[in-house]
């Protein structure tokens, strides 16, 4: 990828409704909410078209971006979609080889752009920014650029009938027979379309997307069960993507679409997901030969189509989308149960990872820093592709314009701050170096890492040398019932006045890993970690039990208070490490969840207890429980009932592969 951004000749084009809108600020501290006065029409599907002539064949690239998103067609064929989410001051464009799509003579380019307009974790939306920009370059010469000669129209075939998740996406009724249905074809009549407007307020800084474009697979049904009211479809496993089908029926007839990740006890599709998404949509027929068109994606295995008796439906399949995946690591174990767990995690990474490392595919679709530190590392280890891991670091570090201590979810308009997440990044960044040997990237990020620790020290360190009074949520473990009774007041949206163990362990761990990075680069240590460690031990260590307590004002000892000292090497002696391991064995590996299980496994790996590490991975109530419950993708917890809004396609627990391969 060229490190120098491309200089667009094209202009940002949009519609009459958007061109004169000033960008709305959606960024703020979580505990300092603002009034977001967005006026742009939500759920806007905006189409652009232009016919153009090409005089000769040649190597042809398109440089293209849109806000919030685009799908590109050339001469009636789908080309690609994007871009990956980014902040306006570091927004992404895609460079795509379209040589095989262009023909000598007349051509047509058509782009389906989308402005969602919701404040959520998916992308930066709800900010009144919409537009399209593109250049087409053949053999080094620009042959087409976005300008006022492009035509636009709103697609009237997408009608919002609800929302999914935490305002994550709109549930749609797709209406066949609209004027815009075949807008991407050469002979489409666009005589009633309007000329595009040039955006008046443009504040984007564009950079080539550092990650690859999505790929697509057509997945045929594993089972079709027809009855007098319709058909139930099983695609055999969980995927992320779009339902595709054809239908014939009377004009105005509705086919009800119910998507599910599992079946109910009566074998009906459970479309009211555990993740609090009601996966119900509609398909309205035109009276002709209709094709279903879904713009935004869902994650599902099953679909129920409730079909009017006079309708016929055929050619049902699932178009799966995912990040390009090539496995380059293999397990270093031959235990059949560990291999099953490895395969589950590998499949989840292959079909789950999208344009960013997301936590779940339905409820939030968020590029979470905490989950991502482990998931993106797992993906990088398995594929040797570190681009998504670096994008996670880069996008998260760019959020320091909102808060020097970073935000929880990068490149989106939903403002959340979790205290541990930025500190977890230091371990993952050092692991990136161990995987790649890339000193240059460490050096590039070093000052920004120092600034994070400076911020935590200046903002939260008390006279006793410990962090407290955090105006960021200390999650410790989630759900709360998996904290093993951790004794601290942890309430999102409230300043945390307790002086408790976990956030301080994370801070010292971050200092230790930054000092390791300093050693790699030949820099002076960020600070002397020993005084911090001495203060931590004096505050939280129980010498009699050789374990760490939760809080300076409590004697309670939980697993969560001890797993991070084990991971970060904060124990005063080997005997304490052994005491922590005994505590975990006595109370059980699955007494904690995803934020507690990783440090246990890393601590066991660090101390050479690999056989016990494997035993914990094989715990009957951990990954093997997922498999017993029918998982084809990793769950958000150890089982379907472990979390009240559980996602059944959640990537965090794919991190088991980190401990099952040599890297």
SETIKE-533221 format. One line per 8 residues: their letters; for each residue x, y, z of C-alpha. Coordinates in steps of 0.05 Angstrom, whole numbers, plus 5000, padded with zeros to 4 digits. Each point is the difference from the previous one (the first is absolute). Example, Ala and Ser with C-alpha at 12.3 -4.5 7.8 and 13.67 -1.06 7.14 Angstrom:
2
AS) 5246:4910:5156  5027:5069:4987
This chain:
663
XXXXXXXX) 5000:5000:5000  5025:5069:4983  5013:5039:5064  4987:5066:4964  4926:5016:4996  4970:5005:4931  4983:5071:4978  4928:4998:4975
XXXXXXXX) 4979:5040:4940  4928:4981:5013  4955:5040:5046  4956:4977:5058  4931:4995:4970  4934:4992:5036  4926:5020:4996  4958:5062:5007
XXXXXXXX) 4984:4980:5072  5072:4990:5021  5044:5047:4960  4991:5061:5045  5000:4965:5068  5056:5017:5047  5032:4940:5035  4970:4987:5068
XXXXXXXX) 5048:4985:5057  4985:4932:5030  5063:4994:5043  5003:5011:5075  5021:4969:5065  4951:4946:5022  4984:5036:5066  4993:5067:4964
XXXXXXXX) 4943:4988:4951  4982:5051:4948  4938:5016:4959  5011:4971:4931  4957:5040:4952  5000:4957:4938  4948:5018:4948  5018:4955:4941
XXXXXXXX) 4949:4947:4979  5019:4933:5031  5002:4935:4962  5014:5036:4935  5017:4954:4942  5029:5047:4948  5018:4977:4930  5049:5032:4951
XXXXXXXX) 5009:4985:4926  5040:5023:4941  5012:4974:4930  5069:5011:4971  5040:4979:4940  5067:4963:5002  5040:5004:4935  5049:4943:5013
XXXXXXXX) 5016:4943:5048  5052:5007:5054  5016:4991:5073  4945:5036:5036  4992:5017:5073  4945:5035:5038  5013:5041:5062  4935:5005:5038
XXXXXXXX) 4971:5018:5068  4932:5017:5028  4969:5019:5066  4971:4959:5033  5009:4943:4948  4996:4981:4927  4989:4940:4954  5030:5008:4931
XXXXXXXX) 4974:4973:4934  5031:5007:4931  4963:4979:4937  4948:4963:5042  5050:4960:5040  5014:5006:5074  5072:5020:5012  5012:5014:5074
XXXXXXXX) 4976:5036:5062  5030:5043:5055  5034:5037:5031  5021:4975:5068  4978:5048:5055  5044:5060:5015  4999:5068:5032  4988:5059:4953
XXXXXXXX) 5071:5025:5011  5027:4932:4980  4947:4972:4954  5013:4941:4953  4995:4992:4926  5008:4936:4960  5045:4988:4940  4970:4944:4957
XXXXXXXX) 5024:4969:4935  4939:5004:4954  5035:4982:4935  4956:4938:4991  4936:5041:5009  5015:5055:4948  4986:4992:4926  5021:5040:4939
XXXXXXXX) 4941:5044:4982  4943:5022:5044  5001:4981:5074  4956:5015:5060  5022:5009:5072  4947:4995:5055  5011:5008:5075  4951:4984:5055
XXXXXXXX) 5019:5044:5059  4970:4998:5068  4992:5051:5056  4974:4964:5062  4996:5059:5047  5000:4962:5066  5047:5010:5059  5031:4932:5008
XXXXXXXX) 5063:4959:5002  5002:4982:4926  5028:5063:4969  5001:5076:5008  4928:5016:4981  4945:5045:5025  5047:5058:4982  4963:5026:4937
XXXXXXXX) 5059:4979:4956  4983:4964:4936  5036:4998:4934  5037:4962:4946  5068:5014:4969  5036:4961:4946  5052:5002:4945  5009:4948:4945
XXXXXXXX) 5072:4996:4975  5022:4961:4938  5074:4991:4988  5015:5059:5044  4949:5047:4968  4936:5021:5034  4941:4982:4955  4942:5014:5048
XXXXXXXX) 4990:5040:5064  4940:5013:5044  4968:5068:4985  4933:5033:4985  4991:4959:4937  4984:4939:5042  4926:4987:5010  4967:4980:5065
XXXXXXXX) 4935:4972:5027  4975:4972:5066  4985:4926:4999  4928:4993:5022  5004:4925:5008  5027:5001:5071  4950:5016:5055  5020:4998:5073
XXXXXXXX) 4953:4958:5044  5041:4999:5064  5071:4997:5027  5047:4946:5022  5044:4998:5062  5024:5065:5031  4975:5043:4941  5050:4959:4960
XXXXXXXX) 4961:4995:4935  4931:5008:4971  4955:4941:4987  4976:5007:4929  4941:4986:4956  5029:4990:4931  4950:5021:4946  5007:4970:4931
XXXXXXXX) 4974:5038:4939  5026:5069:5018  5026:5045:4945  5071:4993:5027  5003:4925:5002  5048:4988:4942  5037:5066:5007  5068:4967:4986
XXXXXXXX) 4984:4973:4930  5022:5033:4936  4931:5010:4970  4968:5027:5064  4959:5064:4988  5029:5055:5045  4967:5058:4963  4963:5022:5063
XXXXXXXX) 5062:4999:5045  5030:5065:5026  5071:5025:4991  5045:4990:5060  5017:5058:5045  5071:5016:5022  5007:4997:5076  5009:5069:5029
XXXXXXXX) 5032:4980:5065  5055:4948:4991  5046:4983:5058  5025:4931:4980  5073:4981:4997  5004:4938:4957  5049:4942:5007  5003:4934:4964
XXXXXXXX) 4967:4945:5040  5058:4959:5030  4959:4937:5001  4972:4955:4946  4931:5001:4969  4947:4951:5020  4990:4935:4962  4934:4963:4988
XXXXXXXX) 4977:4928:4998  4933:4972:4978  4977:4950:5052  4947:4950:4978  4948:4975:5050  5019:4937:5038  4925:4986:5010  4935:5028:4973
XXXXXXXX) 4936:4980:5036  4938:5022:4962  4930:5002:5029  4933:5031:4980  5021:5067:5030  5070:5007:4973  5070:4972:5010  5051:4994:5056
XXXXXXXX) 5072:5003:4976  5061:4974:5036  5067:5022:4971  5037:4950:5044  5041:5050:5040  5003:5072:5022  5019:5052:4948  5001:5076:4991
XXXXXXXX) 4967:5025:4938  4937:5008:4959  4941:4956:4982  4990:4993:4925  4937:4972:4966  4953:5007:4941  4925:5003:5003  4937:5005:4958
XXXXXXXX) 4934:5024:5029  4945:5051:4997  5018:5074:5004  5003:5024:5072  5004:4931:5032  5047:4996:5061  5048:4944:5015  5020:5002:5073
XXXXXXXX) 5075:4987:5013  5020:4974:5068  5075:4990:5012  5029:4960:5058  5064:4974:5029  4964:4940:5030  4933:4964:5002  4947:5001:5054
XXXXXXXX) 4980:4936:5035  4944:4990:4948  5052:5007:4944  4975:5068:4979  5052:5053:4985  5018:5041:5062  4998:5068:4967  4997:5038:5066
XXXXXXXX) 5074:4990:5013  5032:4992:5068  5040:5062:4980  4937:5043:5004  4992:5006:4924  4932:4985:4970  5023:4972:4934  4935:5010:4962
XXXXXXXX) 4997:5033:4931  4952:5002:4941  5003:4991:4926  4946:5032:4957  4989:4972:4931  4986:5037:4935  4959:4948:4963  5058:4981:4955
XXXXXXXX) 5064:4961:5007  5030:5030:5063  5069:4997:5031  5012:5015:5074  5051:5055:5013  5029:5008:5070  5049:5058:5010  5021:4992:5072
XXXXXXXX) 5023:4933:5028  4976:4954:5056  5030:4938:5033  4958:4938:4996  4996:4926:4987  4925:4991:4991  4947:5037:4961  4925:4992:5000
XXXXXXXX) 4963:5027:4939  4925:5005:5013  4973:5000:4929  4930:5016:4975  4968:4938:4969  4999:5029:4930  5074:5018:5000  5059:4959:4976
XXXXXXXX) 5070:5008:5028  5063:4970:4971  5075:5005:4997  5009:5012:5075  5072:5009:5023  5043:5040:5047  5053:5049:4976  5053:4996:5055
XXXXXXXX) 5048:5058:5008  5066:5000:5039  5071:5025:5000  5047:4960:4955  5026:4941:5041  5059:4955:4988  5021:4957:5058  5076:4998:5008
XXXXXXXX) 5006:4970:5070  4985:4930:5024  4985:4973:5069  5057:4974:5041  4955:4949:5034  4969:4935:4978  4949:4992:5055  4933:4988:4965
XXXXXXXX) 4962:5047:5046  5051:5056:4993  4997:4991:4924  4924:5008:5003  5009:5065:5038  5054:5023:4951  4954:4986:4941  4942:5038:5032
XXXXXXXX) 5044:5061:5011  5030:4997:4930  4932:4996:4967  4976:5058:5043  5059:5043:4979  4992:4982:4927  4926:5016:4994  4994:5051:5056
XXXXXXXX) 5053:5052:4987  4974:5057:4957  5030:5068:4981  5020:5007:5073  5008:4952:5058  4930:5003:5029  4977:4973:5067  4933:4973:4975
XXXXXXXX) 4966:4999:4933  4930:5020:5018  4989:5039:5064  5056:5053:4995  5046:4984:4941  5052:5040:5039  5075:5008:4990  5013:4991:5074
XXXXXXXX) 5071:5011:5024  4998:4952:5059  4970:4940:4964  5041:5018:4938  5067:4998:5036  4991:4925:5007  4959:4985:4938  5043:5039:4951
XXXXXXXX) 5062:4969:5029  4969:4931:4991  4984:5017:4928  5070:5026:4987  5032:4937:5030  4957:4953:4959  5006:5037:4933  5065:5039:5008
XXXXXXXX) 4959:5060:4975  5010:5055:5050  4963:5055:4962  4936:4995:5042  5040:4999:5065  5037:5063:4979  4935:5033:4978  4971:4986:5069
XXXXXXXX) 5059:5033:5033  5001:5059:4951  4925:5014:5002  4999:4994:5076  5059:5046:5009  4967:5051:4954  4943:5005:5050  5046:5039:5046
XXXXXXXX) 4971:5064:4970  4938:4982:5040  5036:4978:5062  5075:4991:5012  4983:4935:5035  4964:4977:4936  4929:4974:4990  4974:4930:5002
XXXXXXXX) 4976:4991:4929  5040:5031:4943  4977:5038:4938  4927:5005:5020  4952:5052:5027  4981:4963:5065  5042:5027:5057  5019:4950:5053
XXXXXXXX) 5062:4996:5045  5023:4936:5035  5061:5011:5043  5038:4935:4989  4996:4998:4924  5055:5049:4982  5046:4966:5051  4987:4931:4969
XXXXXXXX) 5029:5026:4935  5072:5001:5026  5003:4924:5007  4970:4991:4930  5047:5051:4968  5061:4965:5030  4971:4934:4976  4994:5031:4930
XXXXXXXX) 5075:5014:5003  5015:4928:5022  4959:4976:4941  5031:5046:4948  5065:5030:5025  4974:5068:4976  5039:5051:5041  4980:5057:4953
XXXXXXXX) 4927:4994:5019  5017:4998:5074  5040:5064:4993  4943:5033:4962  4952:4986:5057  5047:5009:5059  4985:5073:5016  4925:4988:4997
XXXXXXXX) 5006:4942:5048  5039:5043:5048  4945:5053:4996  4947:4949:5021  5039:4981:5062  5015:5074:5014  4925:5014:4997  4982:4944:5048
XXXXXXXX) 5055:5022:5048  4982:5074:4998  4925:4990:5001  4989:4941:5046  5062:4986:5043  4988:5018:5072  5051:5021:5053  5007:4927:5021
XXXXXXXX) 5025:4983:4930  4938:4961:4980  4948:5015:4947  4931:5021:5024  4942:5047:4985  4996:4977:4928  4948:5034:4956  5004:4938:4956
XXXXXXXX) 4963:4936:5013  5043:4945:5030  4966:4938:4972  5048:4949:5033  4958:4942:4972  4933:4995:4964  4947:4978:5016  5007:5024:5071
XXXXXXXX) 4983:4931:5029  5065:4974:4971  5043:5047:5043  5002:4947:5056  4972:5050:5049  5053:5053:4985  4990:5052:5054  4998:5069:4966
XXXXXXXX) 4945:5047:4977  5002:4994:4925  4944:5040:4968  5001:5026:4929  4986:5074:4997  5026:5014:5070  5068:5021:5026  5034:4941:5033
XXXXXXXX) 5026:5023:5068  5025:4932:5024  5074:4985:5002  4996:4930:4972  5046:4948:4972  4987:4986:4927  5008:5070:4970  5066:5008:5038
XXXXXXXX) 5024:4932:4976  4985:5019:4928  5037:5066:5009  5062:4967:5027  4995:4947:4946  4997:5055:4947  5062:5033:5030  5038:4934:5000
XXXXXXXX) 4983:4987:4926  5017:5072:4981  5067:4989:5033  5009:4936:4960  4985:5041:4937  5051:5052:5024  5052:4945:5005  4985:4977:4929
XXXXXXXX) 5008:5071:4974  5061:5016:5043  4962:5055:5036  5003:5019:5073  4945:4966:5041  4934:5037:5005  5009:4998:5076  5026:4955:5054
XXXXXXXX) 4946:4948:5009  5026:4975:5068  4971:5056:5043  4932:4990:4966  5004:4925:5013  5021:5010:5073  4940:5047:5011  4953:4950:4966
XXXXXXXX) 5024:4942:5043  4997:5041:5064  4928:5019:4984  4970:4935:4975  5045:4941:5021  4978:4954:5057  5065:4971:5026  4966:4945:5040
XXXXXXXX) 4959:4973:4942  5051:5019:4948  4944:5027:4957  4977:5069:4978  4937:5033:5027  4950:5041:4960  5001:5067:5035  5041:5038:5050
XXXXXXXX) 4940:5004:5047  4979:4928:4992  5030:4932:5016  4961:4964:4946  5042:4958:4953  4973:4984:4930  5028:4965:4940  4997:5066:4961
XXXXXXXX) 5046:5033:5051  5053:4946:4988  4999:4984:4925  5034:5065:4979  5057:4994:5050  5011:4930:4971  4998:5026:4928  5042:5063:5011
XXXXXXXX) 5051:4968:5046  4981:5043:5061  5007:4945:5052  5054:5008:5053  5022:4927:4995  4987:4933:4966  4960:4976:5060  4949:5054:4988
XXXXXXXX) 4993:4978:4927  4987:4930:5025  4948:5026:5049  4964:5037:4944  5000:4937:4957  4971:4960:5059  4946:5053:5009  4980:4995:4927
XXXXXXXX) 4998:4924:5002  4958:5001:5064  4948:5050:4975  5002:4978:4927  5025:5029:4935  4930:5020:4978  4987:5039:5064  5024:5058:4956
XXXXXXXX) 4984:5017:4927  5037:5030:4941  5040:5055:5036  5021:4953:5056  5013:4937:4959  5053:5032:4955  5046:5022:5057  4994:4931:5031
XXXXXXXX) 5023:4966:4936  5055:5052:4988  5023:4994:5072  5004:4924:4995  5037:5006:4934  5048:5051:5030  5015:4956:5060  5010:4937:4959
XXXXXXXX) 4936:4965:5024  4979:4981:4929  4967:4933:5019  4954:5035:5049  4988:5054:4947  4975:4945:4953  4958:4970:5055  4965:5067:5011
XXXXXXXX) 4989:5009:4925  4968:4931:5001  4956:5016:5060  4932:4968:4988  4966:5066:5015  5043:5044:4954  5009:4992:4925  4976:4927:5002
XXXXXXXX) 4935:5025:5029  4990:5045:4939  5011:4940:4955  4951:4958:5040  4949:5055:4991  5008:4997:4925  5048:5058:4988  5027:5010:4930
XXXXXXXX) 5029:5067:5022  5027:5021:5068  4948:5027:5048  5005:5063:5042  5004:4956:5062  5013:4928:5019  4928:4981:4982  4936:5028:4972
XXXXXXXX) 4972:5018:5068  5063:5032:5030  4980:5070:4980  4931:5030:4996  5012:5032:4932  5051:4950:4974  5024:5003:4928  5008:4931:4970
XXXXXXXX) 5052:5027:4951  5051:5037:5042  5074:5001:4985  5032:5014:5068  5006:4927:5021  5035:4981:4936  5063:5017:5039  5007:4927:5019
XXXXXXX) 5041:4991:4936  5054:5046:5029  5016:4944:5050  4993:4942:4951  5054:5019:4949  5074:5019:5001  5010:5072:4980
